[in-house]
Amino acid sequence: MEILNWIQDLSQYIHVSRRRSALRQPGRGTNYAAVEQTTRQIVERLHPPRMKLRVREIIEETPSTRTLRFERTDCPLPPFRPGQYVNLFVDVDGVLTSRPYSISSAPGRGVTGNTLDLTVRDKPGGFVAPFLLSEVRVGDEFESTGPAGSFYHEPLIDGEDLVFLAGGSGITPFISIIRDAFGGKAASSLRIHLLYGSRHPDDVIFGEELTDLAGQHPGLSYSPIISEPPPGYQGLTGFLDARAIREQVGDLSGKTVYVCGPNVMYGFCLEALTELGVPGHKIKREIYGPPDDVTQEPGWPQNLDASTLFEVEVEGRDTIRAVAGEPLLNSLERYGIVVPAVCRAGECSACRTRLLAGRVFQPAGTGLRESDREHGYIHACVSYPLEDLRIRI
């Protein structure tokens, strides 16, 4: 009888165990596989690795600048912080490449709430910008990353008294922040002082809109500054130096300063802010891509011409030729070797590559982790060959 009872208990145990096996894993508690799948779907909706976009409208901003208004076709547009960017993937004459562009529209303020604006300015000698400005038509389809970047207003850290220093197309993240703060019906508590430097009056992007918003909102002041004014120009002239900042903003105590513009602008702007006594933790700068002329960067070998060609052996793949004055990532893309990339400015580390042999030049400020530096990793988007290389992707 005891044996029969034992067999019956064992049978019942096996039955219960089998029932629970669908819900539990031994030693791991409840099996949340279904919940995890749902969570993963939610996370990918909020932070999509890729988005499918279609050009809905093309808006001419200046003779050299257009806004491409995209609608997302595969899912609703995810939330983003004003000031963030997406990396747009393009195929230019068979070369698969990408470029990061700040989102110039405000979150949820698109035509349907499912659109985002990327404002593109022509770049002499550029590769992607001329293509986007001259070849793209309404209805064309693209792919991009989800919104990324940390160049946005963080109220608890940055406070509410802000100074924006913009140069050229560096206005794009600022217009998103300004549209979000002052373009809606609710009153904003932010106080923003925008100093916007351009070479010519015709180069000023969003000028009329900024003038209108500043006239409607006492919390926004707007000062366009022209470095190469035409005869008879009556506005502010010069550069975003200490004098201009002091005259237009006044005392900078307690203010957080944001800087975004061409690489050449950072040198004198950051020097000016130091002269004005702004502490480093109160300065936020957007990484603005590789330098236009890397040979002018501190530390570049004086005897190395930018046009010098080197061989780059990609372990397990091809050997390519790379120009000294071009980022290694660009050279790889020209040969059809696609490396993951998001910021293309040395910050995000998506293009992290192992350098097995050879030397590269990386401009000051490249966001390479010390552990990566010790173990031979580089950021291909801001690495320039100084000799023949061997790399592992």
Secondary structure, DSSP 8 states (H G I E B T S, - for coil): -HHHHHHHHHHHHHHHHHHHHTTEETTTEE--HHHHHHHHHHHHHHS-S-EEEEEEEEEEEETTEEEEEEEESSS------TT-EEEEEEEETTEEEEEEEEB-S-TT-SSSSSEEEEEEE--TT-SSHHHHHHT--TT-EEEE---B-S-S--HHHH-SEEEEEEEGGGGHHHHHHHHHHHSSSS----EEEEEEEESSGGG-TTHHHHHHHHHH-TTEEEEEEESS--TT--SEES-SSHHHHHHHH---TT-EEEEES-HHHHHHHHHHHHHTT--GGGEEE----S-S-GGGSTT--TT--TT-EEEEEETTS-EEEEETTS-HHHHHHHTT-----SSSSSSS-TTEEEEEES-EE--TT----HHHHHTTEEEGGG-EESS-EEEE-
